């Protein structure tokens, strides 16, 4: 079913959407069995996959949780290829009968998550997984789009400081529910403590997004498999407070609407790019913009006018 919703083939994707819709209706009627959706993001080198290996093994072995991991890999903008290496970075979890790892190429999707990720989460929920972890590409500020798909949004950072994290602080940190300073072991432990203090101070300066929850900062060591129980305790506390206040239900409802509009924007852009009238002109306008003979806004207006004119013409012929 996941292969169907991820497919670029219209017919196969439609079949996948029918399955996802049936599961959504079934879960709504039951009002039970809803998974705890957790999004994970962070800069390259933060150790996201290593953390998932440690935390996921803790959940399946010590807390008897069934876990689904949606590891979204980067796709090449040139070839569309993907590394899909998360299984090799999670050898223990990939052999765990209570864990399911699904690496999916991002195909250049904004935010580092595939267009079908929200439906994939729903399918995992329908399959009875207690926790769904979504690991994003983690290559820029666009990663915050994952916060519109999950219940809890976690930022994982390495024990470093400097300019490389400034953009991350201004963007993603405004949306996080929990910050994890990874690699808090060995020689890096003092740096991890400094980073924890830095992020704790930064979070205090931000405007509070929720009346029931204030983001926390924890240190973790994926290498030494430490602090997994603390992370889970904080996560459950977050979930409980959000559920009791009714904010979790409201959040998911808003996410569904946001997902619908995101899908509409993607489909419109796909139709625009593949329309014959646009394909025959796009390279001409790109050359004009590149050479400076035309501004991007003028080129965009003319292409849109051509697209809309042809679209209305086609509608008229069908009538």
C-alpha positions in Angstrom: 0.0 0.0 0.0 2.9 2.4 0.8 4.4 1.7 -2.6 1.1 2.7 -4.2 0.8 6.0 -2.4 4.4 6.8 -3.2 4.0 5.9 -6.9 4.1 8.7 -9.5 1.8 6.6 -11.7 -1.7 8.2 -11.4 -3.6 4.9 -11.4 -1.4 3.3 -8.7 -1.4 6.4 -6.6 -5.2 6.5 -6.9 -5.5 3.0 -5.6 -3.2 3.8 -2.7 -5.3 6.9 -1.8 -8.5 4.7 -1.7 -6.8 2.3 0.8 -5.6 5.3 2.9 -9.1 6.8 2.9 -10.6 3.6 4.1 -8.1 3.3 6.9 -8.7 6.9 7.9 -12.5 6.3 8.2 -11.9 3.1 10.1 -9.6 4.8 12.6 -12.0 7.6 13.1 -14.8 5.2 13.9 -12.7 3.3 16.4 -11.3 6.4 18.1 -8.5 4.1 19.3 -5.2 2.8 18.0 -3.8 6.2 17.0 0.0 6.2 16.7 2.2 8.7 18.4 3.8 10.6 15.5 7.3 12.0 16.1 9.3 14.0 13.6 13.1 14.2 13.8 15.2 16.7 12.1 18.7 18.2 12.4 21.8 19.2 10.5 23.9 16.5 8.7 26.2 14.8 11.2 23.9 15.2 14.2 23.5 11.5 14.4 19.7 11.2 13.6 19.9 7.7 12.3 22.1 6.5 15.2 19.7 8.1 17.7 16.8 6.3 16.0 18.7 3.0 16.3 19.2 3.5 20.0 15.8 5.0 20.8 13.9 2.6 18.6 15.6 -0.4 20.2 14.7 1.0 23.6 11.0 1.4 22.7 10.6 -2.1 21.2 12.6 -3.9 23.9 12.0 -2.0 27.1 8.5 -0.5 26.4 7.0 -3.2 24.1 6.2 -0.6 21.5 5.7 -1.4 17.8 7.7 1.1 15.8 7.6 2.3 12.3 10.5 4.5 11.0 10.0 6.5 7.8 13.5 7.6 6.9 13.3 10.1 4.0 16.5 10.1 2.0 17.8 12.9 -0.2 17.2 12.5 -4.0 19.6 13.8 -6.6 18.1 16.8 -8.4 20.0 15.6 -11.5 19.2 11.9 -11.6 16.4 11.6 -9.0 18.5 8.9 -7.4 18.6 8.3 -3.6 21.1 6.9 -1.2 18.5 4.9 0.8 21.1 3.9 3.3 19.1 4.1 6.5 18.8 0.3 6.9 22.6 0.0 6.9 22.8 2.7 9.6 20.3 0.9 11.7 21.5 -2.8 11.6 19.9 -3.8 15.0 16.6 -2.1 14.4 16.3 -3.4 10.9 16.3 -7.0 12.3 13.8 -6.2 15.1 10.5 -8.0 14.5 8.7 -5.1 16.2 10.2 -2.4 14.0 9.6 -1.5 10.4 11.9 0.8 8.5 10.8 2.4 5.3 13.4 4.5 3.4 11.8 6.7 0.9 13.4 9.1 -1.6 12.4 12.8 -1.1 12.4 13.3 -4.9 13.4 16.9 -4.4 10.2 17.6 -2.4 10.3 20.8 -0.4 10.8 20.2 3.3 12.7 17.0 2.7 9.6 14.8 3.1 7.9 13.0 0.3 4.5 14.3 -1.0 2.9 11.0 0.2 4.5 10.9 3.7 1.3 11.9 5.5 -0.6 9.0 3.9 2.3 6.7 4.7 2.0 7.7 8.3 -1.7 6.9 8.2 -1.0 3.5 6.7 1.5 2.7 9.4 -1.1 3.8 12.0 -3.7 1.4 10.4 -1.1 -1.4 10.5 -1.1 -1.1 14.3 2.3 0.6 15.0 2.3 2.4 18.3 5.0 5.0 17.4 5.9 6.4 14.0 9.2 8.2 13.7 9.8 10.4 10.6 13.4 11.2 10.0 13.9 14.0 7.5 16.8 14.9 5.2 18.0 17.6 7.5 19.7 19.8 4.9 18.1 23.2 5.6 15.5 25.4 7.1 12.8 23.9 4.8 12.8 20.8 7.1 10.2 22.5 9.4 7.5 21.3 7.0 7.6 18.0 8.9 6.0 19.7 11.9 2.8 19.8 9.9 2.7 16.0 9.8 3.5 14.9 13.3 2.4 15.3 16.9 5.8 16.1 18.4 8.7 17.7 16.6 12.2 17.0 17.8 15.4 18.8 16.8 18.7 16.8 17.1 21.9 18.8 17.2 25.6 17.8 17.6 27.7 19.3 20.5 29.0 22.2 18.4 28.4 25.9 18.2 29.1 28.6 15.7 27.7 30.1 12.5 26.7 26.7 11.1 23.8 26.5 13.6 22.6 30.1 13.5 20.2 29.6 10.6 18.8 26.5 12.3 18.2 28.4 15.5 16.3 31.2 13.7 14.1 28.7 11.7 13.5 25.3 13.0 13.9 26.0 16.7 10.8 28.1 16.7 8.8 25.0 15.9 10.4 22.4 18.1 8.8 20.6 21.1 12.1 19.1 22.2 15.8 19.6 21.5 18.2 16.8 21.9 22.0 17.4 22.1 23.4 14.2 20.8 26.9 12.7 21.2 27.0 13.7 24.9 29.8 11.3 25.7 33.6 11.1 26.0 35.5 14.3 25.1 32.4 15.8 23.7 30.5 15.9 27.0 31.7 19.4 28.0 30.7 20.7 24.6 27.3 19.0 24.9 26.7 20.7 28.3 27.5 24.1 26.8 25.2 23.4 23.9 22.4 22.4 26.2 22.8 25.7 28.1 22.8 27.6 24.9 19.6 26.1 23.5 17.9 26.4 26.9 18.6 30.1 26.9 17.5 30.5 23.3 14.2 28.7 23.9 13.4 31.1 26.9 13.6 34.0 24.5 11.1 32.7 22.1 7.4 33.4 22.3 5.5 30.5 23.8 3.6 28.6 21.2 1.5 26.5 23.5 -0.2 27.2 26.8 0.4 23.7 28.0 3.9 22.9 26.9 7.3 24.6 26.9 10.1 23.0 24.8 12.8 21.2 26.8 16.5 20.4 26.1 18.0 17.1 26.9 21.5 15.5 26.3 21.6 12.0 24.8 24.3 9.6 23.8 23.3 7.3 21.0 26.8 5.7 21.1 26.4 4.7 24.7 22.7 4.1 24.5 22.0 6.5 27.3 19.0 8.7 28.2 16.5 6.9 25.9 14.2 6.5 28.9 14.4 10.3 29.7 13.5 11.1 26.1 10.5 8.8 26.2 9.4 10.2 29.6 9.4 13.7 28.2 7.6 12.6 25.0 4.8 10.9 27.0 4.4 13.9 29.2 4.0 16.1 26.1 1.5 13.7 24.6 -0.5 13.5 27.8 -0.7 17.3 28.2 -1.6 17.8 24.5 -4.4 15.2 24.7 -5.9 16.4 27.9 -6.1 19.9 26.7 -7.6 18.9 23.4 -4.8 20.6 21.5 -3.5 17.3 19.9 -6.9 16.7 18.2 -7.0 20.3 17.0 -3.4 20.1 15.8 -4.1 17.0 13.7 -7.2 18.5 12.3 -5.2 21.6 11.2 -2.5 19.4 9.8 -5.0 17.6 7.6 -6.1 20.9 6.1 -2.5 22.0 5.6 -1.7 18.7 3.9 -4.7 19.1 1.5 -3.5 22.5 0.4 0.1 21.3 0.1 -1.1 18.5 -2.2 -3.1 21.0 -4.3 0.0 23.2 -4.7 2.1 20.2 -5.8 -0.5 19.0 -8.2 -0.9 22.5 -9.8 2.9 22.8 -10.2 3.1 19.4 -11.7 0.3 20.2 -14.2 1.9 23.5 -15.0 5.4 22.0 -15.7 4.0 19.2 -17.8 1.6 21.2 -19.9 2.5 21.2 -23.6 2.1 25.0 -23.8 4.6 25.5 -21.0 7.1 22.8 -22.1 7.4 24.4 -25.5 8.2 27.8 -24.0 9.9 27.3 -20.7 13.5 27.1 -22.0 13.0 30.3 -24.1 11.8 32.2 -21.0 14.6 30.7 -18.9 17.2 32.0 -21.4 15.6 35.5 -21.3 15.7 35.6 -17.5 19.2 34.2 -17.4 20.5 36.8 -19.9 18.7 39.6 -18.1 16.5 40.5 -21.0 13.4 39.8 -18.9 12.7 39.9 -15.2 11.5 36.7 -13.4 8.2 38.3 -12.6 7.4 39.2 -16.2 8.4 35.7 -17.4 6.3 34.1 -14.8 3.2 36.3 -15.7 3.5 35.5 -19.4 3.9 31.7 -18.7 1.0 31.7 -16.4 -1.1 33.7 -18.9 -0.2 31.1 -21.6 -1.1 28.3 -19.2 -4.5 29.7 -18.2 -5.4 30.6 -21.8 -4.7 27.1 -23.0 -6.5 25.6 -20.0 -9.6 27.7 -20.6 -9.5 26.9 -24.3 -9.3 23.1 -23.6 -12.3 23.4 -21.1 -14.3 25.2 -23.8 -13.6 22.5 -26.4 -14.7 19.8 -23.9 -18.1 21.5 -23.5 
